């Protein structure tokens, strides 16, 4: 049994030694006692205790220096600091610790009274070292971050007698010290914040949350589960752009997470984020004026910001922001944004946005938006949206939307939509001008080739007139202005010249199709006036490949017999434009020949004939 026990002991010993070797020599903790021995002997004993090797020139040591002190579970770095202070530079490399004599301060360091402060930060509750603690001086904006062993080193230029060093860490209480005349090494203790007591008590379909000793939040109904695959525009921006900070893996972002209170500066200059006058605290500083040669990152701007390529602000921005490529604002924006590519904001914009490509906002806008491609907002907005391609407003909107392709307003809108192709609105108080217009409801007039209003005017009509005995039409839009799609047919089914009453299979049918617009003002509760203008191409057989255009102006009445049924009748003024030289024109007047009230020949050879006619029909819907 002894051999297996020895084997286990040996394996554990090797594992322990191997693990300790992975810790840098300066961070290895040792317990060692010195009783009035020379410095070289003390270094030798220390290297044995820590399992590493010193590399130095004996000439840099004071051979008369005696060491008399006991250390218990102290890092090698702390022990060496007790030996030498700042007179010897200590550096770890592999399993070696290299000692060099501290260089003579440069003239600049002497003039600036440069001091270097280092030390460890420990959790006051557990005794463990704390990593990623922000150590900074507000006046100089110099900052450092503790490593995985809780060690930091920071250099300050010309600190005054009451210079402060701040220590901040998320979930820990902020701590500061006032630097004295000689504080080269600090062992700082930080304590975690005391969490508020949270009581969660489920009650059927609600959850009551009580936070803290007196704060009470009323019951909140649990939202219905939603598919993880479906995200709104606001959710996309929130999760993909703002929640995933582009500097999340940078050292500077640790300061953003740790430091709660903003730092204010009148002016700053940076080349790229964290390389400038605000140093690693760029994300924690609110600047009055900000100049970014290529790009900058800050907590906010109160007056104006200029970026050669981009500006990124975590918080609010006022009053002007200019960028060669893009501006990104995580808070509110007051004033104007100008970008070569785009503006992206998280909260409300009170001002104008101008971009070469896009303006995209998670919240609302109260001003104008002008973009080469598109404008998109997440919440209720007011102002003008002008874009080369499209505008999207998924919430309440008051203003005008103008786009080369399409406009979308999915909630209530007060204003006008103008688009080269399509306008879409849910409930619009205003007008629509576009090739195709759609709205669920509208208080205004849609003007376009085709307008569809769900709660608007829809009629299917079957009618007959003096030429075409079978006509069908679809009317859509609103009563003030609607579009008409129609088609008609005049069967030529009898041949009276040779054999009256017999079918003539060689005779080709005359048919027509066309488009029109009209209006139907209300006269009484059950009676409407109709004024229509239509244009129809008249064909013989399959198609007449010549000008054969029958134009009509209809003036009639629509008698509402029932809720979805009406009868219409009225007079028409007809004008038929054709080319007499074409050899296969359709014959309009076969069963009835009206009185031609006007005939005119044009210089291009076309002929116009006009006459009075009439129409009767029935309508559904």
C-alpha positions in Angstrom: 0.0 0.0 0.0 2.9 2.3 0.5 3.9 2.5 -3.1 0.5 3.7 -4.4 0.4 6.3 -1.6 3.8 7.5 -2.6 2.8 7.6 -6.2 -0.3 9.7 -5.4 1.8 12.1 -3.3 4.4 12.4 -6.0 1.7 13.2 -8.7 0.1 15.8 -6.4 3.5 17.3 -5.7 4.3 17.6 -9.4 0.9 19.1 -10.2 1.4 21.7 -7.4 4.9 22.6 -8.6 3.7 22.7 -12.3 0.8 25.0 -11.3 3.0 27.3 -9.3 5.4 27.5 -12.2 2.6 29.0 -14.4 2.4 31.9 -12.0 4.8 34.7 -13.0 7.7 34.8 -10.4 6.8 38.3 -9.2 3.3 37.2 -8.3 4.2 34.0 -6.5 3.4 34.1 -2.8 6.0 32.9 -0.3 6.6 32.8 3.4 10.1 33.6 4.4 12.0 35.1 7.3 15.3 37.1 7.3 17.2 37.8 10.5 19.9 40.4 9.9 21.4 38.8 6.7 23.0 40.5 3.8 20.9 41.5 0.8 22.5 39.0 -1.6 21.8 36.1 0.9 18.3 37.3 1.2 17.8 37.3 -2.5 19.2 33.8 -2.7 16.8 32.5 0.0 13.9 34.3 -1.7 14.7 32.7 -5.1 14.7 29.3 -3.4 11.4 29.9 -1.7 9.7 31.1 -4.9 11.3 28.6 -7.3 12.8 31.1 -9.7 16.2 32.7 -10.6 17.5 36.2 -10.1 19.5 37.9 -12.8 21.4 41.1 -11.8 24.8 42.7 -11.5 26.2 42.7 -7.9 27.4 46.3 -8.5 23.8 47.6 -8.3 23.4 46.2 -4.7 24.5 47.8 -1.5 26.6 45.0 0.1 26.3 46.5 3.5 22.5 46.3 3.4 21.1 43.9 6.0 17.6 42.5 5.9 15.7 41.7 9.1 12.0 41.0 8.4 9.5 38.2 8.3 7.0 37.8 5.4 3.9 35.5 5.4 2.2 34.7 2.1 3.4 37.8 0.4 4.1 38.2 -3.3 7.7 38.4 -4.4 7.0 41.8 -5.9 5.9 43.2 -2.5 9.0 41.7 -0.8 11.3 43.2 -3.4 9.6 46.5 -3.0 10.4 46.3 0.7 14.0 45.6 -0.1 14.6 48.3 -2.7 11.7 50.7 -3.0 12.1 52.6 -6.2 15.9 52.4 -6.4 15.9 49.1 -8.3 13.8 48.2 -11.4 12.2 44.8 -11.2 11.1 42.9 -14.2 9.9 39.3 -14.7 10.8 37.2 -17.8 10.0 33.6 -18.0 11.2 32.0 -14.7 13.7 34.9 -14.2 13.5 38.1 -12.2 15.8 40.7 -13.7 17.1 43.5 -11.4 18.4 46.8 -12.8 19.4 50.0 -11.2 16.6 52.6 -11.6 17.7 55.2 -14.3 18.4 58.7 -13.4 15.2 60.8 -13.9 15.1 62.7 -17.1 14.9 66.5 -17.3 11.3 66.2 -18.3 10.4 63.9 -15.4 12.2 66.3 -13.0 10.4 69.3 -14.3 7.0 67.4 -14.3 7.8 65.9 -10.9 6.8 62.5 -12.3 6.0 59.8 -9.7 5.1 56.2 -10.2 2.7 54.4 -7.9 2.1 50.7 -7.9 0.4 48.2 -5.6 -2.2 45.5 -5.1 -6.0 45.7 -4.6 -7.6 43.2 -2.4 -11.2 42.2 -1.7 -11.9 43.2 1.9 -14.4 40.3 2.4 -12.5 37.4 0.8 -8.8 38.5 0.9 -8.5 37.7 -2.8 -6.8 40.0 -5.3 -9.2 41.9 -7.6 -8.5 42.1 -11.3 -9.8 44.8 -13.8 -10.1 47.6 -11.2 -9.9 51.1 -12.7 -7.2 53.2 -11.0 -7.2 56.8 -12.2 -6.5 60.4 -11.5 -9.3 62.7 -12.6 -7.1 65.8 -13.1 -4.6 64.3 -15.5 -7.0 61.6 -16.8 -4.2 59.0 -16.3 -5.5 55.6 -15.7 -4.4 52.0 -15.2 -6.2 48.7 -14.8 -5.2 45.9 -12.4 -4.0 42.7 -14.0 -5.2 39.2 -13.1 -3.2 39.3 -9.9 -4.7 42.6 -8.7 -1.5 44.5 -9.5 -1.4 48.0 -11.0 1.2 50.6 -11.9 0.4 54.2 -12.7 2.6 57.2 -13.5 1.5 60.7 -12.7 3.0 64.0 -13.9 3.3 66.9 -11.5 0.6 65.7 -9.0 -0.3 68.4 -6.5 -0.2 68.0 -2.7 -3.8 66.9 -2.6 -3.8 64.7 -5.7 -6.3 61.9 -5.5 -6.2 58.4 -6.8 -9.5 56.8 -7.5 -10.3 53.1 -7.4 -13.5 51.9 -9.2 -14.8 48.4 -9.9 -18.3 47.3 -10.9 -20.1 45.9 -7.9 -17.6 47.4 -5.5 -17.7 50.6 -3.5 -15.7 53.4 -5.0 -12.5 54.2 -3.0 -10.0 57.1 -3.2 -6.8 58.1 -1.5 -5.0 61.4 -1.3 -1.4 60.9 -2.3 1.2 61.9 0.2 4.7 62.9 -0.4 6.0 59.3 -0.5 3.5 56.6 -1.5 5.4 54.4 -4.1 3.6 51.2 -3.1 0.0 50.8 -2.1 -1.9 47.8 -0.7 -5.5 48.9 -1.2 -8.6 47.1 0.1 -12.0 47.4 -1.6 -15.3 46.1 -0.3 -18.2 44.8 -2.4 -21.4 46.8 -2.5 -24.2 45.6 -0.3 -26.9 44.2 -2.6 -30.5 45.4 -2.2 -32.9 42.7 -0.9 -35.2 41.5 -3.7 -38.4 39.6 -2.9 -40.1 38.0 -5.9 -43.6 36.6 -5.1 -45.6 35.0 -8.0 -49.3 35.6 -8.0 -51.1 33.7 -10.8 -50.2 35.6 -14.0 -48.5 38.5 -12.4 -45.2 39.1 -10.6 -44.9 41.5 -7.7 -41.4 42.8 -7.1 -40.3 44.6 -3.9 -36.8 46.1 -4.2 -35.0 47.6 -1.2 -36.5 48.5 2.2 -39.3 50.8 0.9 -39.4 50.8 -2.9 -42.4 48.9 -4.3 -43.0 48.1 -7.9 -46.6 47.3 -8.9 -47.5 44.0 -10.4 -46.5 43.6 -14.0 -48.3 41.2 -16.4 -45.9 38.7 -17.9 -45.5 39.3 -21.6 -46.4 36.5 -24.0 -43.4 34.5 -25.2 -42.1 35.7 -28.5 -40.0 33.8 -31.1 -36.3 34.4 -30.6 -36.0 34.5 -34.4 -38.2 37.6 -34.7 -36.8 41.0 -33.7 -38.1 44.5 -34.2 -35.9 47.2 -35.7 -35.4 48.7 -32.2 -34.4 45.2 -30.8 -31.9 44.7 -33.7 -30.2 48.0 -33.0 -30.2 47.5 -29.3 -28.8 44.0 -29.3 -26.4 44.2 -32.3 -25.1 47.7 -32.2 -25.5 49.4 -28.8 -25.4 46.4 -26.4 -22.4 44.9 -28.2 -20.0 47.8 -27.7 -17.4 47.7 -30.5 -14.8 48.3 -27.8 -16.0 45.5 -25.5 -12.7 43.7 -25.8 -10.5 46.8 -25.3 -8.9 47.8 -22.0 -10.6 51.2 -22.2 -14.0 49.6 -22.0 -13.2 48.2 -18.6 -13.1 51.8 -17.4 -16.5 52.5 -19.0 -17.9 49.6 -17.0 -16.3 50.4 -13.7 -16.4 54.2 -13.4 -19.9 55.5 -12.6 -19.5 59.3 -12.4 -18.6 61.2 -15.6 -15.5 63.4 -16.0 -15.8 66.8 -17.7 -13.3 68.5 -20.0 -13.7 71.6 -22.1 -11.8 70.3 -25.0 -10.1 67.1 -26.2 -8.2 65.9 -29.2 -7.7 62.3 -30.2 -6.2 60.4 -33.1 -8.2 57.2 -32.6 -10.2 56.0 -29.6 -8.1 56.0 -26.4 -5.2 57.7 -28.2 -5.6 61.3 -27.3 -5.7 63.8 -24.5 -8.4 61.8 -22.6 -6.2 58.7 -22.8 -7.8 55.4 -21.6 -10.6 57.4 -19.9 -12.0 58.6 -23.2 -15.3 56.6 -22.7 -15.8 58.3 -19.3 -15.3 61.9 -20.3 -17.9 64.4 -21.4 -16.3 67.0 -23.6 -17.3 70.6 -24.4 -15.6 70.5 -27.8 -14.2 67.3 -29.3 -11.8 67.0 -32.3 -11.1 63.5 -33.6 -8.5 63.3 -36.3 -9.6 59.8 -37.5 -12.2 58.8 -34.9 -13.1 59.3 -31.3 -14.9 57.6 -28.4 -16.3 59.6 -25.5 -19.1 59.7 -22.9 -20.7 62.7 -24.5 -20.3 66.2 -26.1 -22.0 69.4 -24.9 -21.1 71.8 -27.7 -19.6 70.4 -30.9 -17.8 67.4 -32.2 -15.7 66.9 -35.4 -14.4 63.5 -36.7 -12.4 62.8 -39.7 -14.0 59.4 -40.0 -16.3 58.7 -37.1 -17.6 59.9 -33.7 -18.8 57.5 -31.1 -20.5 58.9 -28.0 -21.9 56.7 -25.2 -24.2 59.4 -23.8 -25.8 62.7 -25.0 -24.5 65.0 -27.7 -25.2 68.7 -28.3 -25.3 70.9 -30.5 -23.5 69.8 -33.7 -21.7 66.6 -34.8 -19.8 66.2 -38.0 -18.1 63.0 -39.3 -16.6 61.9 -42.6 -18.3 58.5 -42.3 -20.6 58.1 -39.3 -21.9 59.3 -36.0 -23.1 57.0 -33.2 -24.8 58.4 -30.2 -25.9 56.2 -27.3 -27.9 58.9 -25.5 -30.0 61.9 -26.7 -29.0 64.2 -29.5 -29.7 67.9 -29.5 -28.9 69.8 -32.6 -27.6 68.7 -36.0 -25.8 65.5 -37.1 -23.9 65.5 -40.4 -22.2 62.3 -41.7 -20.8 61.2 -45.0 -22.4 57.7 -44.6 -24.8 57.5 -41.7 -26.1 58.6 -38.3 -27.0 56.0 -35.7 -28.7 57.1 -32.4 -30.1 55.2 -29.4 -32.3 57.8 -27.8 -34.4 60.8 -28.9 -33.1 63.2 -31.5 -34.1 66.9 -31.2 -32.6 68.3 -34.3 -31.8 67.6 -37.9 -30.0 64.6 -39.4 -28.1 64.7 -42.7 -26.4 61.6 -44.1 -25.0 60.5 -47.4 -26.6 57.0 -46.9 -28.8 56.6 -43.9 -30.2 57.8 -40.6 -31.2 55.1 -38.2 -32.6 55.8 -34.8 -33.7 53.4 -32.0 -35.9 56.1 -30.5 -37.8 59.1 -31.8 -36.9 62.2 -33.9 -38.3 65.7 -33.6 -36.9 67.5 -36.7 -35.9 66.6 -40.2 -34.1 63.6 -41.6 -32.3 63.7 -45.0 -30.5 60.7 -46.4 -29.2 59.5 -49.7 -30.7 56.0 -49.1 -33.0 55.6 -46.2 -34.3 56.9 -42.9 -35.6 54.6 -40.1 -36.9 55.4 -36.7 -38.0 53.2 -33.8 -40.5 55.4 -32.0 -43.0 58.2 -32.5 -41.4 61.1 -34.5 -42.2 64.4 -36.0 -40.6 66.3 -38.9 -39.7 65.6 -42.5 -38.2 62.4 -43.8 -36.5 62.7 -47.2 -34.6 59.8 -48.7 -33.3 58.6 -52.0 -34.7 55.1 -51.5 -37.1 54.7 -48.6 -38.4 55.9 -45.2 -39.6 53.6 -42.5 -41.6 54.8 -39.4 -42.9 51.9 -37.3 -44.7 54.2 -34.8 -46.7 57.4 -34.6 -45.4 60.0 -37.1 -46.3 63.6 -37.9 -44.7 65.2 -40.9 -43.9 64.4 -44.5 -42.2 61.3 -46.0 -40.6 61.8 -49.4 -38.7 58.9 -51.0 -37.5 57.7 -54.4 -38.9 54.2 -53.9 -41.3 53.8 -51.0 -42.5 55.1 -47.6 -43.8 53.0 -44.7 -45.7 54.3 -41.7 -47.1 51.4 -39.7 -49.0 53.3 -37.1 -50.9 56.6 -37.1 -49.5 59.3 -39.3 -50.4 63.0 -39.8 -48.9 64.3 -43.0 -48.2 63.4 -46.6 -46.4 60.5 -48.2 -44.7 61.1 -51.6 -42.9 58.1 -53.3 -41.8 57.1 -56.7 -43.3 53.7 -56.3 -45.2 52.7 -53.2 -46.7 54.4 -50.1 -47.8 52.3 -47.2 -49.6 53.7 -44.2 -51.8 52.2 -41.4 -53.9 55.2 -40.4 -53.0 58.4 -42.2 -54.5 61.9 -41.8 -53.2 63.5 -45.0 -52.4 62.6 -48.5 -50.5 59.9 -50.5 -48.8 60.5 -53.8 -47.2 57.5 -55.5 -47.5 54.9 -58.2 -49.2 52.6 -55.7 -50.7 53.7 -52.5 -52.0 51.5 -49.6 -53.6 52.5 -46.3 -55.8 50.8 -43.8 -57.7 54.0 -43.4 -57.1 57.6 -44.6 -58.5 61.0 -44.0 -57.3 62.6 -47.1 -56.8 61.8 -50.7 -54.4 59.2 -52.2 -53.2 60.1 -55.7 -51.7 57.4 -57.8 -52.1 54.8 -60.5 -53.6 52.5 -58.0 -54.7 53.3 -54.5 -56.1 50.7 -52.1 -57.7 51.8 -48.8 -58.9 48.9 -46.6 -61.6 51.1 -45.0 -62.1 53.2 -48.1 -64.1 53.0 -51.3 -64.4 49.7 -53.2 -66.9 48.9 -55.9 -67.3 46.1 -58.5 -69.4 47.4 -61.3 -71.3 45.7 -64.2 -72.7 48.0 -66.8 -73.8 48.5 -70.4 -73.6 51.5 -72.7 -74.5 52.4 -76.3 -71.4 50.5 -77.7 -70.4 47.8 -75.3 -73.2 45.7 -73.8 -71.0 43.9 -71.3 -68.6 46.0 -69.1 -66.9 45.2 -65.8 -65.0 47.7 -63.6 -63.2 47.8 -60.3 -63.1 51.1 -58.4 -60.7 51.6 -55.5 -59.5 54.4 -53.3 -61.7 56.9 -51.5 -64.9 58.7 -52.6 -63.0 61.9 -53.1 -60.7 60.3 -55.6 -60.6 56.7 -56.9 -59.0 54.6 -59.6 -60.9 52.6 -62.2 -59.8 49.4 -63.9 -62.3 48.3 -66.5 -62.9 46.0 -69.5 -65.8 45.6 -72.0 -67.0 43.5 -74.9 -69.4 43.9 -77.8 -70.1 40.5 -79.3 -70.7 40.5 -83.1 -72.8 37.4 -83.2 -75.3 38.0 -86.0 -74.8 38.5 -89.8 -77.8 40.4 -91.1 -76.5 40.7 -94.7 -76.9 37.1 -95.9 -78.8 35.1 -93.4 -80.5 37.1 -90.6 -80.6 35.2 -87.3 -77.8 32.8 -88.0 -74.4 32.8 -86.3 -71.4 34.1 -88.1 -68.2 32.3 -86.8 -66.0 34.4 -89.0 -67.0 37.7 -87.3 -64.3 38.9 -84.7 -65.4 40.3 -81.4 -64.8 43.9 -80.4 -63.5 44.3 -76.9 -61.8 47.0 -74.8 -59.8 47.6 -71.7 -58.8 50.8 -69.9 -58.1 52.9 -66.9 -59.7 55.9 -65.3 -60.2 58.1 -62.3 -63.2 59.5 -60.7 -64.9 61.1 -57.7 -68.2 60.4 -55.9 -69.4 63.2 -53.6 -72.4 62.5 -51.4 -75.6 64.3 -52.2 -77.9 62.7 -49.7 -77.7 59.7 -47.4 -78.5 57.3 -50.3 -77.5 59.3 -53.3 -74.1 60.1 -54.7 -72.9 62.0 -57.8 -70.4 60.3 -60.1 -67.8 62.1 -62.3 -65.5 59.7 -64.1 -62.8 60.1 -66.7 -61.7 56.9 -68.5 -59.6 55.9 -71.5 -60.0 52.6 -73.2 -58.1 50.8 -76.0 -60.6 49.3 -78.4 -59.6 46.0 -80.0 -60.8 43.8 -82.8 -60.0 40.1 -82.4 -56.9 39.5 -80.4 -55.5 43.1 -80.4 -55.6 46.2 -82.6 -52.0 47.4 -83.2 -53.0 50.9 -84.0 -54.3 53.9 -82.1 -57.9 53.1 -81.1 -58.7 55.1 -78.0 -62.1 55.6 -76.7 -62.2 58.4 -74.1 -65.3 59.0 -71.8 -66.5 61.5 -69.3 -69.3 60.1 -67.3 -71.7 62.2 -65.2 -74.2 60.1 -63.4 -75.8 59.2 -60.1 -75.3 56.3 -57.7 -78.4 55.2 -55.9 -77.6 53.2 -52.7 -80.3 50.6 -52.7 -78.8 48.5 -49.9 -75.6 48.5 -47.8 -73.5 46.9 -50.4 -75.6 47.2 -53.5 -76.4 50.3 -55.7 -77.7 51.2 -59.1 -76.0 53.8 -61.4 -77.1 55.6 -64.4 -75.9 58.7 -66.3 -74.7 60.4 -69.5 -71.4 60.1 -71.2 -69.4 62.4 -73.5 -67.4 60.2 -75.8 -64.4 60.9 -78.0 -62.9 58.2 -80.2 -59.4 58.7 -81.6 -58.3 56.4 -84.4 -56.2 56.2 -87.5 -58.5 55.9 -90.5 -55.7 54.6 -92.8 -55.3 51.5 -90.7 -57.0 48.7 -92.6 -58.3 46.6 -89.7 -59.9 49.1 -87.3 -62.7 47.8 -85.1 -66.2 48.9 -86.2 -67.9 50.7 -83.3 -71.3 51.5 -84.7 -73.1 48.3 -85.8 -76.4 48.1 -83.9 -76.6 51.8 -83.1 -75.2 54.9 -84.8 -75.1 58.0 -82.6 -75.2 61.6 -83.8 -71.6 62.8 -84.2 -71.4 66.2 -82.6 -67.8 66.9 -83.5 -65.3 65.4 -86.0 -61.8 66.6 -86.4 -58.8 65.4 -88.4 -55.3 66.0 -87.0 -52.2 66.8 -89.1 -50.7 63.4 -88.3 -53.7 61.7 -90.0 -55.6 60.7 -86.8 -59.3 61.4 -86.5 -61.4 62.3 -83.5 -65.2 61.7 -83.4 -67.4 62.9 -80.5 -70.9 62.0 -79.5 -73.3 61.8 -76.5 -74.1 58.5 -74.9 -75.3 56.9 -71.7 -74.6 54.1 -69.2 -76.5 52.0 -66.7 -75.1 49.5 -64.2 -75.2 47.9 -60.9 -72.5 48.0 -58.2 -71.5 45.7 -55.3 -69.5 46.2 -52.1 
